[in-house]
Amino acid sequence: IGGSVILESIFSINGMGLLFYQAALSRDYPVIMGILIITAFLTLFGNVLADLILLKLNPYFKKEKKITF
């Protein structure tokens, strides 16, 4: 979120970073919590998607290894 504020200021784009910054300055807690929840969900979705792609592309994970003691 911090880096997006800088990019949005340089290119004059209104986005989530600027919205978060303005909400923090005005202490608009529902907006701040909403942005944090959206960011957490997108991060979780990206990690799950990356794991699924890795599972599909990497043949090492397809082999079943049995643990012997």
C-alpha positions as protocol buffer text, in pm:
chain_id: "A"
residue {
  index: 1
  type: ILE
  ca { x: 0 y: 0 z: 0 }
}
residue {
  index: 2
  type: GLY
  ca { x: 288 y: 236 z: 75 }
}
residue {
  index: 3
  type: GLY
  ca { x: 449 y: 204 z: -266 }
}
residue {
  index: 4
  type: SER
  ca { x: 121 y: 254 z: -446 }
}
residue {
  index: 5
  type: VAL
  ca { x: 82 y: 599 z: -285 }
}
residue {
  index: 6
  type: ILE
  ca { x: 410 y: 710 z: -444 }
}
residue {
  index: 7
  type: LEU
  ca { x: 322 y: 572 z: -788 }
}
residue {
  index: 8
  type: GLU
  ca { x: -26 y: 722 z: -775 }
}
residue {
  index: 9
  type: SER
  ca { x: 120 y: 1063 z: -685 }
}
residue {
  index: 10
  type: ILE
  ca { x: 378 y: 1053 z: -965 }
}
residue {
  index: 11
  type: PHE
  ca { x: 133 y: 947 z: -1237 }
}
residue {
  index: 12
  type: SER
  ca { x: -172 y: 1135 z: -1095 }
}
residue {
  index: 13
  type: ILE
  ca { x: -380 y: 819 z: -1068 }
}
residue {
  index: 14
  type: ASN
  ca { x: -651 y: 793 z: -806 }
}
residue {
  index: 15
  type: GLY
  ca { x: -633 y: 448 z: -652 }
}
residue {
  index: 16
  type: MET
  ca { x: -639 y: 241 z: -336 }
}
residue {
  index: 17
  type: GLY
  ca { x: -312 y: 381 z: -200 }
}
residue {
  index: 18
  type: LEU
  ca { x: -431 y: 740 z: -218 }
}
residue {
  index: 19
  type: LEU
  ca { x: -768 y: 639 z: -74 }
}
residue {
  index: 20
  type: PHE
  ca { x: -593 y: 464 z: 214 }
}
residue {
  index: 21
  type: TYR
  ca { x: -369 y: 766 z: 276 }
}
residue {
  index: 22
  type: GLN
  ca { x: -661 y: 1008 z: 279 }
}
residue {
  index: 23
  type: ALA
  ca { x: -864 y: 777 z: 503 }
}
residue {
  index: 24
  type: ALA
  ca { x: -574 y: 753 z: 747 }
}
residue {
  index: 25
  type: LEU
  ca { x: -539 y: 1132 z: 759 }
}
residue {
  index: 26
  type: SER
  ca { x: -911 y: 1180 z: 821 }
}
residue {
  index: 27
  type: ARG
  ca { x: -931 y: 877 z: 1057 }
}
residue {
  index: 28
  type: ASP
  ca { x: -1196 y: 705 z: 848 }
}
residue {
  index: 29
  type: TYR
  ca { x: -1166 y: 364 z: 1013 }
}
residue {
  index: 30
  type: PRO
  ca { x: -1428 y: 172 z: 808 }
}
residue {
  index: 31
  type: VAL
  ca { x: -1246 y: 263 z: 484 }
}
residue {
  index: 32
  type: ILE
  ca { x: -909 y: 168 z: 634 }
}
residue {
  index: 33
  type: MET
  ca { x: -1043 y: -169 z: 752 }
}
residue {
  index: 34
  type: GLY
  ca { x: -1206 y: -232 z: 415 }
}
residue {
  index: 35
  type: ILE
  ca { x: -884 y: -164 z: 226 }
}
residue {
  index: 36
  type: LEU
  ca { x: -687 y: -387 z: 463 }
}
residue {
  index: 37
  type: ILE
  ca { x: -938 y: -672 z: 421 }
}
residue {
  index: 38
  type: ILE
  ca { x: -930 y: -640 z: 41 }
}
residue {
  index: 39
  type: THR
  ca { x: -548 y: -634 z: 45 }
}
residue {
  index: 40
  type: ALA
  ca { x: -534 y: -941 z: 272 }
}
residue {
  index: 41
  type: PHE
  ca { x: -781 y: -1130 z: 50 }
}
residue {
  index: 42
  type: LEU
  ca { x: -589 y: -1046 z: -268 }
}
residue {
  index: 43
  type: THR
  ca { x: -262 y: -1153 z: -104 }
}
residue {
  index: 44
  type: LEU
  ca { x: -415 y: -1482 z: 9 }
}
residue {
  index: 45
  type: PHE
  ca { x: -566 y: -1543 z: -336 }
}
residue {
  index: 46
  type: GLY
  ca { x: -231 y: -1469 z: -503 }
}
residue {
  index: 47
  type: ASN
  ca { x: -47 y: -1711 z: -276 }
}
residue {
  index: 48
  type: VAL
  ca { x: -299 y: -1990 z: -336 }
}
residue {
  index: 49
  type: LEU
  ca { x: -285 y: -1927 z: -711 }
}
residue {
  index: 50
  type: ALA
  ca { x: 96 y: -1936 z: -708 }
}
residue {
  index: 51
  type: ASP
  ca { x: 91 y: -2264 z: -514 }
}
residue {
  index: 52
  type: LEU
  ca { x: -153 y: -2420 z: -762 }
}
residue {
  index: 53
  type: ILE
  ca { x: 57 y: -2308 z: -1059 }
}
residue {
  index: 54
  type: LEU
  ca { x: 371 y: -2445 z: -893 }
}
residue {
  index: 55
  type: LEU
  ca { x: 196 y: -2775 z: -827 }
}
residue {
  index: 56
  type: LYS
  ca { x: 86 y: -2796 z: -1192 }
}
residue {
  index: 57
  type: LEU
  ca { x: 423 y: -2702 z: -1346 }
}
residue {
  index: 58
  type: ASN
  ca { x: 672 y: -2872 z: -1115 }
}
residue {
  index: 59
  type: PRO
  ca { x: 687 y: -3250 z: -1167 }
}
residue {
  index: 60
  type: TYR
  ca { x: 872 y: -3297 z: -836 }
}
residue {
  index: 61
  type: PHE
  ca { x: 553 y: -3237 z: -639 }
}
residue {
  index: 62
  type: LYS
  ca { x: 356 y: -3491 z: -842 }
}
residue {
  index: 63
  type: LYS
  ca { x: 558 y: -3786 z: -714 }
}
residue {
  index: 64
  type: GLU
  ca { x: 423 y: -3954 z: -406 }
}
residue {
  index: 65
  type: LYS
  ca { x: 691 y: -4013 z: -150 }
}
residue {
  index: 66
  type: LYS
  ca { x: 628 y: -4260 z: 125 }
}
residue {
  index: 67
  type: ILE
  ca { x: 785 y: -4197 z: 459 }
}
residue {
  index: 68
  type: THR
  ca { x: 956 y: -4500 z: 607 }
}
residue {
  index: 69
  type: PHE
  ca { x: 1077 y: -4524 z: 962 }
}
